[in-house]
Amino acid sequence: MNPLLLIAVLVFLINVPFGSWRARVPARSRQWFLAIHLPVPLVIALRVLSGLGFQLASFPLIVGAFFLGQYVGGRLTRLSLTRRLFAGNAQRP
């Protein structure tokens, strides 16, 4: 597999739980800020350790994977919370 695609997939997977965390805290709170920014050093470490470096052409794919992982994590969490809410209402007589 292409190293750039592998790193992009890993960046996406790293950000899904952080996006989930972000969706469960108030917007612009300290936890919200941390949920967005804590994965950044991990992404930088992945780039350096993989030998990918900081090639300008790789930024759009890596940044896109970062934000997509945050988005998908948040959407999955909101979807899960919504289903639990409606499932709880459906069980009541």
C-alpha positions in Angstrom: 0.0 0.0 0.0 1.2 3.5 -0.7 2.7 5.0 2.4 0.8 8.3 2.0 -2.5 6.4 1.9 -1.5 4.2 4.9 -0.7 7.3 6.9 -4.0 9.0 5.8 -6.0 5.9 7.0 -4.1 5.9 10.3 -4.8 9.6 10.8 -8.5 9.0 10.1 -8.6 6.1 12.6 -6.8 8.1 15.2 -9.3 11.0 14.9 -12.5 9.0 15.1 -12.4 8.6 18.9 -11.3 12.2 19.3 -14.3 13.3 17.2 -16.5 11.2 19.4 -15.1 12.8 22.5 -15.6 16.3 20.9 -19.2 15.6 20.1 -20.0 14.8 23.8 -18.6 18.0 25.3 -19.7 21.6 25.1 -18.5 23.5 22.1 -15.4 25.7 22.6 -14.8 24.3 26.1 -11.3 23.1 27.3 -12.2 19.5 26.5 -13.5 20.4 23.1 -10.2 22.2 22.3 -8.2 19.2 23.6 -10.3 16.8 21.5 -9.3 18.7 18.4 -5.7 19.4 19.2 -4.4 16.4 21.1 -4.2 14.2 18.0 -2.0 16.7 16.2 1.3 15.6 17.8 0.3 12.0 17.0 -0.1 12.9 13.3 3.2 14.7 13.2 4.9 11.7 14.8 3.3 9.4 12.2 4.6 11.6 9.4 8.1 11.7 10.8 8.4 8.1 11.8 7.0 6.9 8.5 9.5 8.9 6.6 6.8 10.8 4.8 8.1 14.1 6.2 6.3 17.3 5.3 5.9 17.2 1.6 3.5 19.9 0.5 1.6 17.5 -1.8 0.7 15.3 1.2 -1.0 18.0 3.3 -4.4 18.0 1.6 -4.8 14.2 2.0 -3.6 14.2 5.6 -5.6 17.3 6.7 -8.6 15.9 4.9 -8.2 12.5 6.8 -7.8 14.5 10.0 -11.1 16.4 9.6 -13.0 13.5 8.2 -12.0 11.4 11.2 -13.2 14.1 13.5 -16.5 14.5 11.6 -17.2 10.7 11.4 -16.5 10.2 15.1 -18.9 13.1 16.0 -21.6 11.8 13.6 -21.3 8.3 14.9 -21.6 9.5 18.5 -24.6 11.8 17.7 -26.3 9.0 15.8 -25.7 6.5 18.7 -27.0 9.0 21.3 -30.1 9.8 19.1 -30.9 6.0 18.7 -30.6 5.5 22.5 -32.9 8.4 23.1 -35.5 7.1 20.7 -35.1 3.5 21.9 -35.7 4.6 25.5 -38.9 6.5 24.5 -40.2 3.5 22.4 -39.9 1.1 25.4 -42.2 3.2 27.6 -45.9 2.3 27.6 
